[in-house]
């Protein structure tokens, strides 16, 4: 930045961009979707400004600005819609896969919850939590989004089995007759197809996407190590990279980082914002979340992230 000490300006930085889904989805209250058209526009801007490298090459940053692309969770559109666009531009990327959700027909709990609230027949409901009921309103889009945010905060620290039970009750209570399809997840065969592609690296994202910091240490270690083993058996190759579910500051702690190290991962990505430098902890790498921005807005974000 202008006026900064010369030594600061010479620090080499890289950026890791975080995507989830490449899809046109009208029900996207979490802003996880980037349309295929926008994704292509973003990659066109990106390759004109930076080296796009595999995650293995982000640390330590090199002389030229480098960017790595990652996808979280393991949605099928990473193969069906993201890969063809990335292939066109020759852009590598990493997919962090929730190993025991492969082939799931019910999808992630947050997607089921979003569909239920957005499409609810009822305008209000009372949800029975262990600590007492929570009242939510669903009569308008704003009310549904507020209710979704409130439920997400209350649900995410719980064990995944308990979350699934509560979400099933919520969905049945709000809209007992509707069937709301959730976004498709990768199957094992689709995962293998991705893993064989020279542009794609597979990473782990736990077995079932818990909020790690809220779980006992042995449960954290189990889901982290087991996800590595699951994926290595599925694709027949070493899994070197990990991403913390949710990834914010309160979602993982030193115990999780120790478990990642003990499991044998080389790096772990968070959702903490920032650049990767030579001083970055490889088990707590920052990332930049990308949204469905048109090229001008995406370019402005790259400017703000120090990608010339």
N, C-alpha and C positions, 0 to 999 in steps of 0.2 A: 504494500500500500504506500502512497506518497508519504514521504517523510519518515518511513520506517528505517531502522538501522540496516545497513547493507547486509550484515550477517543474516538478519531475519529474512530479507528478501531472497536470499540465495538458498534457503531451505528447500529441498526437493520434496514435492508433494505428489501424491496420487489420490484419486477418488474412486470409491466403490459405489456404484449406483445400484439401488434396490428396486426391483419390480416384483409384482405378484402374478398378475394375469394380463394377457394380451387378448382382449375381447371387447366386443360391443355388448354391454349388459346394462339395460335400463335400471335394474335393481342393484345399485352399487353404493350403498350408504357409507362404506368405509373408504371410498375413493381408491380402490385397489386395481381398477381396470384402466389400461391404456389401449385404445383401439388399435387394430393392426395398421390402419392408415397413419395414425399419429406416431406409432412406434417406428414405422419406416421413415417418417419425416425426422424424428428425433435422431435415428441412427445416421441419416444423411448429414445432419448438422454435426453430430459427434465425430464421425470419421474425418470430417474436414478440419477438425480442430485438435484432435488428440490421438495418441496411439491407444487403441483398445486392446487390452492384453488379458490373458487368462489370469485367474486369481493368484496362481502360483507366482506370477511375475510382478505383483503389486508391491511386495516388500523385498528389498528396500527400493524406494522410488528411484528411477533412472533420471538421466539428464533431460529427456523430453517428457512433456506432460502425459501421464498415463491414466487410463480409466479402465476399470473392470466392471462387468455387468453381472448381476446376480438376480435370481428369482427365488422367492420363498414359497414353501409349503408343498408344491408338487402338483399343480393343476395341469390337466391334460392339454390346455391350450399352449403351454410352454413348448410342447412338441408340435401341435397341429398348426399354431398360428405364429408363435415367436420364432421358431427355428427357420421356417422358410425366409422370413425377413432378414434374420441374422445371417443366414447363408448367402443371401443376395449381396450383403455388404461385407462378408468375410469377417464377421464380428464374433469372437468367442464369448461364451457365458457359462455361468455356474448355476445349477439348479439344486437348491437345498430341499431335500425330500423328507417328509414325515413318513417314516418307513412303514408303519403298520396301518397307514391310511391308504396304501396302494390298493387300487381296485375297489375302494369303498363305494357303495351305491348310495349311501346317505349323506356323504360329504362332511365338511367341517361343521362343528356346532354353531359357529358364528354365522355361517351362511344360512343354516336352517333357521336360526333365530331372526336374521334379517328378513328372510322371505316371509316368515310368519307375521312379523310386525308390519311390514310394508303392505301385505295383502290381507290384513286382518279384517274379518267381518265385524268384530266388536270394536267399540270405541274406547273401552277401558277394561282393565283386568287387574287382579291382585295376585301376585306371584308369591308362593310360599317358600321363603328361604329359611335355613336353619336358625338365623338370628332374628327372624320375624318377617312378616309379609312386606312386600314392596308393591306399591300401587303405580301402575303405568297407564298412560293414555296413548291411544293409537289412532285417534280420529282424523288427524291431518298428517301431512308429510313431516312437518316440523316436530309434531308430538311423537310420531313414530321414531324419528331419529333421536330425540331426547330420551325416549324410553329405551331404545336400543343401547345408547351409550351408558345409561344407568345400569341396565342388566349386564352389559359386558363387564363393567367394573366389578359388579358383585359376583359374577360367575367365574371370571378368569382365574382367581386364586384357588379355586376348589380343585380337588382331584378330578381328572377328566371323566371318570365313570360317573361321578356325582353330577357333573355338568350335563352329561348326556341325559341322565334321568330327568333333571330339572327342565332342560330344553324340550324334551319330549312332552312333559306336562304342559309347558307354556304353549307350545304349538297346538296341542290338542285343545287347550282351553280357548285360545284365540280364534282358531279356525279349524274345527274338528273334521270337516268334510273335504277340505281342499288338499290337493297334492301339489306342492310347490317344488319343482325340481331344483336341485342345487347344482352349482358348477361341477363339471366332471373332474375327477382326479385321475392321475396317471395310473394305468394298470402296470403290472410287473413287466409285461411284454413291451409296453410303451417306454417304460423306464430303460429297458435293455436297448431299445432302438435309439433312445437319446444318448445313452452311455457309449454307444459305438460310434457316434458322430465325432469327427476330429475337432469340431468347434466346441464341444460340450464337456463340461466337468460336472460330475455328480458329487454333491455334498450332503451331509446329514443334518437333520432338523429335529432330533429326538424321535421316539416311536409314536407318540400321540399328542404332541404339542402342548405340554403343560406349562404353566407359569412356574419356572424352576425354583425361584426364590421362596415360593410358598410351600414347596414340597420338602419332606425329610431328606437328609443327605444321601441315605441309601437309595431312595427313589430317584433322586437326581442322577446318581451314578449309573443306576440301572438303565434308565431311559436313554441316557447319552451313549453309553457303551453299546447297548443293544441295538441302537439305530445304526451304528457303524457296522456291527456284525451283520445285521439284516441286509443292508445295502451291498456290502462286500460279497455276500453269498449270492445276491440277486444278479449283480453285474459282473462278478468274477474279477474285480480289480480293487485296489486299495482306495479307501475313502479318506482323504487327507484334510478336508475342510468341513467346518461345522458352523451353524448359525443358531443363536439363542432364540427360542420362540418369544414372540413379542419384542424382545431385544432392548427395551427401554431400561433406564437406570434401576428401576425397582423390580425388574423381572428376573435378574440373575445376580449372583454375588460371588464371592471368592470361592465358596464351596463348589459352585457350578464350574468355575474356571479351573479349579483343581481337578474336577472330574473329567473335564475336556482334555486336560493335559495327560491325565493318567490313562485315558482311553486311546491316546496316541495320535490325536489330531495335530496338524501343523499350524492351523489358524482357526480362529472363531470370529464370526462377524456379529456385531450388535446392530441396533438401530440408532445408536448415539450418533449425533451429527458431527462431522468434521472431516479433515483430510488425513490420509495416511502419510506419515513421515518415518524417517529411520528410527525415531524414538517410540513409535507406536507399539503398544503391547500386541503381539501377534494373536493373543487369545482374547482381545477386546478391540477388534478393528471397527472403526466408525464407517457409517454408510450414509448415502443421500437417497431419500425416497423420491422416486419419480412419479409424477401424476400425468394425467391426460392433457399435457400442455401442447399447444400449437408451437410451431418451430421458433417463433420470435420469443415466446415466453420461456421455452426450453433453453434457448441461447442465452437469455438473460440470467437464468439460473446457473448455467455453466459459468458465466462471468462472475457471479457471486461466489462460486465455489473455487475460483482461481484456475479454471480451465480456459486458456487463452483462445 
